[in-house]
């Protein structure tokens, strides 16, 4: 039904390529020979940047289709380029292609591991002229609306303008109680240094950050001298309440970042704001009951007290 052009980057000598690309190229040549596709497949050795648009336009002129059967595709710049030249798409149902075809309505998503699915989609694109024209027209009109620089900047600015209207919700757990009148005030900074710091000190608490009062005071002094350029973070197995309490006890300034419960929870100072995106991320397909059941069969493992447990963390002790 159609000839095949394989754009595989540039090369001088297949034998001089790295092992991975060399293996792929060798397999392609063997497949061409096995199925006697000589005269139907092109695999140019190199192409210049200025030749790329011509390749897409040649495909569009011959009413062809651009196919990206990658197993994964983070964004898909080549799909945007093909769309801008009026070429319909057949692309993996993963990552960027889902957004591109969803916005431009200019092709079909396929399972890259399903040969039958790929064959069906290619046959439709190559034998149905009305469908081809509809996909081509949709791509040309929608790609400018959704993926041009002006539309990208406009959408970006819309999100930026909404930021002042979004209120940051602090964690429900209150900050530690205020110190007594005869104690120096516990230092809680007005602003988080995450946006301004160009380096970060991340450390554990017990016998690392804390444990030597003289050294701690020297560290605090150095951090204050660096001002906004150096941020401070805590990474600990303690829960949030325990972490805040021990930091107050040792009079350590409120960190900009708190990673507690062995990474199960992340908070941002000084208002101790919960990172809800991280919670959603690690909660995905989390099956604590199944894990508990599996651990019951392991000798020497014992669950720690309830106050050590978290929604996305099972704290255990191993007795040897």
N, C-alpha and C positions, 0 to 999 in steps of 0.2 A: 504493500500500500504506500510505502514511503521509504526514502533513503534515510540513513542515520548519520548524523554528524556528532562525533564525540569530542567535546572541548575539554581537554585534559591538562590544561596548563601548558607550559613550555618545557622543552627538553632538547638536548643536543644528541645524546647517545643513551639508549635504554640501558645499556650495560653500566653506565656511569651514574644511574639514578640510585637513590636510597632504596633499601631493601623493600620497604612497604610499597611505594609507588612502582618499583620495578616488578614486583610480584603481580600487582594489579594489571600493569601494562602487558606483561607476558600472558596472563590469563585471557585478556581481551583478544590478543592476536591469535591465541589458540582457539578461541571460540569462533572468531571470524573464519579461520581455516576449517574448523570442524563442520560448520554449517554452510561453507562455500559462499560467504557473503561478499566476495570480492566484487567491486564495482557498485556496491550498495552501501558501503560504510566508509566514512572519511574520518581520519583522526590526525588533523594538522599538528605539526611539531611545535609551532609557535604562532602567536598572534600578538599584534600591538594593541595598546589601549584604544587607539583611534579606530581600530578595526572591529571592536566589539559591537558598536551600534549597527554596523553593516551586517554582521552575522545575524543579529536579531531581525533586521529588516528583510534579509534574504529569506529567513524562515517565514515571516509574515507574507511576503510576496508570493511564496509558493504554498500558502495556506497550510503551513505546518504547525507544529505544536512544540512547546518547550516542556521537557519532562525533567523533574528533579526527584529521583527515587531514593534519596539518602535516607538512612535509618533515622537520623536526627538532623534537624535544621534549626539552629538558634534563631536566625532572622530570615535570611533569604534575599540578599541584595540582588542576586541574579534574577530572581522572580520579578522583582520590581522593575529591573531593566527590561526584561522581556515584555512585561505588561505595558510599559511605556511605549513600546514599539508595536503594540497591537497583537502580540502573540498569545494565544490561549495557553493556560497552564495545566499541567498534570503534576501534582506534587505530593510529597509524603504528608500524611496527616499528623504532623508533629511540629510544634514550635511555630515559627513565623509564618509558614505557608497557610496555616489555619486562619491567621489574622488577615493575611493578604487576600486570599481567595474569598474569605468571609466579607471583606470590605469591598472588593472589586467585582465579585460575582463573575469571574472570567475563567473558570476552569473547574476542575474536580480534584478532590483529595483521594489519595489511594493508600492502601496498606503496602509498604515497600516489600513485604515478605509474601504477598499474595500475587503470584504471577497472573492468575486468572483475572484479578481485579485490575491489574495494569493493562492486560490485553483488552479487556472490555472498554476501559476508559480511552485508550489509544484508538481503538476502532471507532468509537463514537465521535471523537474529535476529527478523525480523518475522513469519515464517510458521511457525516451529517453537515452539509454546507450551511444550513440555517443556524444550527447550534454553534458552529465555528464562528460565523459572523456575529452572533449575539455575544459570545464570549469576548471576541476581539473588540467590539464596540464598547462593551461594559468596561473592559480594562482601560481603554484609552480615556474614557470620561472619568472613571472613578479613581484612577491612580493619581491624577492631579488634585482631586478633592481630598484624598486621604494621605498621600505619601509624598507630595511635593514639599520643598523646603518652606514656602509660605504657610501651607496648611499645618505643617509640623510645628512651626514656631507659634502660630495662632493657638493651636491646641495646648502647647506647652504653657503659654502665657495665661490661658484660662485656668489651668491647674495652679499656677503660681499665684494668681489673683485670689484664689479660693483659700489659700493658706491662712491669711489673717483671720478668716471666719471660722477656722477649725480650732476648737478649744482642746488643749491637751489635758487629758484626765489623769491625775496622779493616782498612784496605787491606793487602794482602800485602806491598807494598813497605815496607821499614823506613824509619823516620825517619832524617834525616841523623845521622851519627856525632856523638858528644858532643864538644864543643870541648876543646881542650887546657887543661891546668891553669892556664896563665898567661893564658887568655882569659876574659872574663866569660861566665857561663853564658847560653846562648841561651834566651830567655824562651819557655816553653811553658805557657800558662795551664791551670789545672785544669779549667775548664769552658768550654763554648761559650756565647757571648753571644746566639746566635740567639733563644732564648726571651725574653730580658729586654731586649734593645736596642730602642729606639724609633726609631733611625735607623742607617743603614749608610753607611760609606765604601767604595766599590768603585772600584778603580783598576788600571791596567796596572802593569807592573813597570819595564821598561826606559825610562829617561829620563822617567819619570813619578813612580812611587813612589821609585825609586832613581836615583842620579846626583848627588845633592848631600847629602853626609854631614851638614852642619850643619843643613840644612832637615829632613832625615830625623829627626834627634834631637829637633828641636823638635816635629815631628809626633807622634813616639812619646810625648813628654811630655804633649802635649795629649790624646792618646787615653787615657793612663793617668789623667789628671785626670777624664775623663768616666766612667771605670769601666765599669759594666755597661750604661750607657744608649746607648753607641755601639759598634756592631759594625764589623768590618773584613773586607773581602773582596778577593780578587785575581781579575782576569779577564785572562788572558794566552794568547798563542799557544804559550808554552813547555809542555813536558810536565811531569808532576808532579815527577819527579826533579830536573829542571833548576830548576823553581820553588823547591822546598825548598832546594836547594843555594845558590841566589843569595840567598834570604831569610836563610839562616844566615850567609852571608858578610857581609852587611850588618847583621847582628844585629837584624833586624826581628822583632818578636814573631809567633808563629804566628797566622795569620789564623783567623777563625771560618769562613770560606768560601773555597774555592779552585775557581775555574772555569778549567780548563786545556785545552790542546790546542785553542784557539779554540772553546771551548764544547762540545767532544765529551765532556768528563769533568767531573764536579762532585764535590767532596769537602768534608767538614765536619770542622773541627778540634775539639779539639786532637789527637785520635787519627787524623785523616785517614781518615774513614769514607767509603766510596764511596756515592754516590747511585745505587743499583741501579735505582730506578724511572726515573730519567732515562736510564740506559743502555738499558733495555727500550723506553722511549718512542722514542728516536731510532734504535734498531735496527730498528723496525718497517718492513718493506718496503725496507730498506737494501740496495742492490745494487752493491757496490763493483766487481765485475768488469765490469758494464755501464758504470759510470762510467769505469773505466780505459780500456775499449775506445773510448768516445766521446772521451776526452781525447787518445788517440793520434793522432787526426785533426787536432788543433789545433796549429798551428805555434808553437814557442816555449815550450810547456809541458813541464816535466820533473819527475818525481817526486822528492821529497826523500829523504834517506837513510832506511833502515828504522827507525832509532830515533825518527824524527819521525812515523811512521805509527801510527795507532790503529785499533782494530776498527771504529769508526764515524767515521773521519776519513781522508781522503786528502790528504796535504800535498804541494803542488806549488810549483814556482818558475816564474814567467813571465819568460822572457828576451826583452828588447826590443832 
